[in-house]
Amino acid sequence: MNVIIVGCGTVGITLAEQLNKEGNNVTVVDLSAEKLKVIGAQNDVLTVLGNGATFATQREAGISKADLLIAVTDSDELNLLCCMVAKKTGNCQTIARLRNPDFSSEADFLKDELGLAMVINPEYAAAAEISRVLRFPSALRIDTFSKGRVELLKFKLPEDSSLVGLSVREISSVLRCDVLICTVERGDEVFIAKGDLVFDKDDIISLIAAPKKVAEFFEKINYKLQAVKDVLLCGGGKITQYLCDILERYPISVKIIERDRKTCEYLCSQYPHATVINGDPGDRELLLEEGIRTAGAFVSLSDQDEENILTSLYVKGVCNGKIITKIARTDFDEILKTLDLNSVITPKSITSDMILRYVRSVEGSMGNNVETLYNIIRGKVEAAEFIIRGSSEITDTPLSELKFKENVLIASIIRNNKVIIPRGHDTINSGDSVIVVSKHLALRDITDILM
C-alpha cells in the first residue's frame, strides 16, 4: 500500500517504522525538517517538509496515488482538515486521530460526514483498558475480541501459585477449566505455550477464554476476582476525564490529585461524584494523607513518564492495591521490565495497533481479514482475530491435519456467538471468527499461518 503519514511525533514514527517493515510504501509529512531528517535516516521512507493540510504538500507527497492517509499531528482540527483535503484531492481512505474530549461524542458523526475510514481517540482507548483492569485487578492487561465475547488476559505467577510445577497440558485435567494458555514470558525468553511447558514462579502468562471461563480459572487458582472499590488517580488530564465517565457506571469511588487549580475546578464541575484534591501528585505526604496505604488501586496519569514511574514505584512499596502506570514513550519496554511495575498503559502503542489492524484488514488477499490486532509482547508476539469469508485450504479440515508454521497457535474459534477453545478434531468454517497467536508478525490473511 501507498501510505502518507502526516505528523512525525511518536505515533507517526512508530507507524512509519512498522508499516515500512511490513512492505508498504510510506511517505511522512511534517513541518519539522529535523524530525524528518531523523526518520528518513533510520527508515526506508520518503519525507516531505510542509503543511500536510495543504493541497500543494499533499500533491508533493503523492496523494494521487495514495491508498491511505493517516493524520496524527498534535492538532485534532488539523488532522480533520488533512483528511478533508485528501478526500477531495485523492482517491484514498483516511484516518484521523482525535484526542479532545469535545470531539468524543461526535466521533461517529465526523466519521460519517467526512467519510473517514477510522477515528482514533488514544486517550479514550487507554481509559477503557484501565477500566477493564480495575474491574479485574488480577490481570496485568486485558484485551477483548469479538465484541467482548473473548478475553485475552496477561498475569504474573506469584511464588506460591498452585500453577508452579504444572505443565500447560495439565491445566485442563487438573483445574478442569476451559481456557487456553497462549504465551509464557520468562526473563528475556518468550514461549508460545506448548503442552510440555512447565510453569515457574514469576512467569508472565497470557491466556484466552470467554469472560465467564476466565473468572472460573482465576477463582480456582485463588486469584483476586473482585473489582476494586476505590481508586486514586494522579493527574487530571484527558485520560482521567474519560476514565471518570466510564467509572460512573460502576460502584468505584474515585479520588483525583491534580496540581493545576483551574483543572481541579473543571473536574469538580464535570464529575461531582469524584473527590478532587488540588496538590502535587508526587508529594508522598499528600499521598499518605489521602489514604494510599489502603487504596484499592492507584493510577499514575501525569504528563511526565518519569514522574509516573517514580510515583508508582513509591506507591508499590506502601500499597497492596492495583497499580497502573501510564507511559507515553514507546521505547521504555526493556527498562520497564527491570522495574517490575504492575500494569503499564501506553496510549500511543494502542493507537498504532489500531491503525496497523486497519491496514492489514484492507490488504487481506483472500477476504479473511484481520478484525482485531493486539501486541501481546511488542515486536515478538501478536494476537490477531480473522473473520473467515469463504472456503480455503484452512477451512473444513481438522486442525490436527493442518500443517502450521512453527510458533503459531489457534487460540479460539467463535461460531454463532459461541466460544470454542480448539482441540485437534475441531475445524475452521466459513463465517467463523478465529483468534491466532503467533511469533510471525504482520499476518494479513489466515492462510499465512500454514507452511
Stockholm file with secondary structure:
# STOCKHOLM 1.0

chainA/1-451         MNVIIVGCGTVGITLAEQLNKEGNNVTVVDLSAEKLKVIGAQNDVLTVLGNGATFATQREAGISKADLLIAVTDSDELNLLCCMVAKKTGNCQTIARLRNPDFSSEADFLKDELGLAMVINPEYAAAAEISRVLRFPSALRIDTFSKGRVELLKFKLPEDSSLVGLSVREISSVLRCDVLICTVERGDEVFIAKGDLVFDKDDIISLIAAPKKVAEFFEKINYKLQAVKDVLLCGGGKITQYLCDILERYPISVKIIERDRKTCEYLCSQYPHATVINGDPGDRELLLEEGIRTAGAFVSLSDQDEENILTSLYVKGVCNGKIITKIARTDFDEILKTLDLNSVITPKSITSDMILRYVRSVEGSMGNNVETLYNIIRGKVEAAEFIIRGSSEITDTPLSELKFKENVLIASIIRNNKVIIPRGHDTINSGDSVIVVSKHLALRDITDILM
#=GR chainA/1-451 SS CEEEEECCSHHHHHHHHHHHHTTCEEEEEESCHHHHHHHHHHSSCEEEESCTTSHHHHHHHTGGGCSEEEECSSCHHHHHHHHHHHHHHSSCEEEEECCCHHHHTTHHHHHHHHTCSEEECHHHHHHHHHHHHHHSTTCSEEEEEGGGTEEEEEEECCTTCTTTTCBTTHIIIIICCCCEEEEEEETTEEEECCTTCBCCTTCEEEEEECHHHHHHHHHHTTCCCSCCSEEEEECCSHHHHHHHHHHTTTTCEEEEEESCHHHHHHHHHHCTTSEEEESCTTCHHHHHHTTGGGCSEEEECCSCHHHHHHHHHHHHHHCCSEEEEECCCSSCHHHHHHHTCSEEECHHHHHHHHHHHHHHHHHCSSSCCEEEEEEEETTTEEEEEEECCSCCTTSSSCGGGSCBCTTEEEEEEEETTEEECCCTTCCCCTTCEEEEEESSCCCCSGGGGBC
#=GC SS_cons         CEEEEECCSHHHHHHHHHHHHTTCEEEEEESCHHHHHHHHHHSSCEEEESCTTSHHHHHHHTGGGCSEEEECSSCHHHHHHHHHHHHHHSSCEEEEECCCHHHHTTHHHHHHHHTCSEEECHHHHHHHHHHHHHHSTTCSEEEEEGGGTEEEEEEECCTTCTTTTCBTTHIIIIICCCCEEEEEEETTEEEECCTTCBCCTTCEEEEEECHHHHHHHHHHTTCCCSCCSEEEEECCSHHHHHHHHHHTTTTCEEEEEESCHHHHHHHHHHCTTSEEEESCTTCHHHHHHTTGGGCSEEEECCSCHHHHHHHHHHHHHHCCSEEEEECCCSSCHHHHHHHTCSEEECHHHHHHHHHHHHHHHHHCSSSCCEEEEEEEETTTEEEEEEECCSCCTTSSSCGGGSCBCTTEEEEEEEETTEEECCCTTCCCCTTCEEEEEESSCCCCSGGGGBC
//
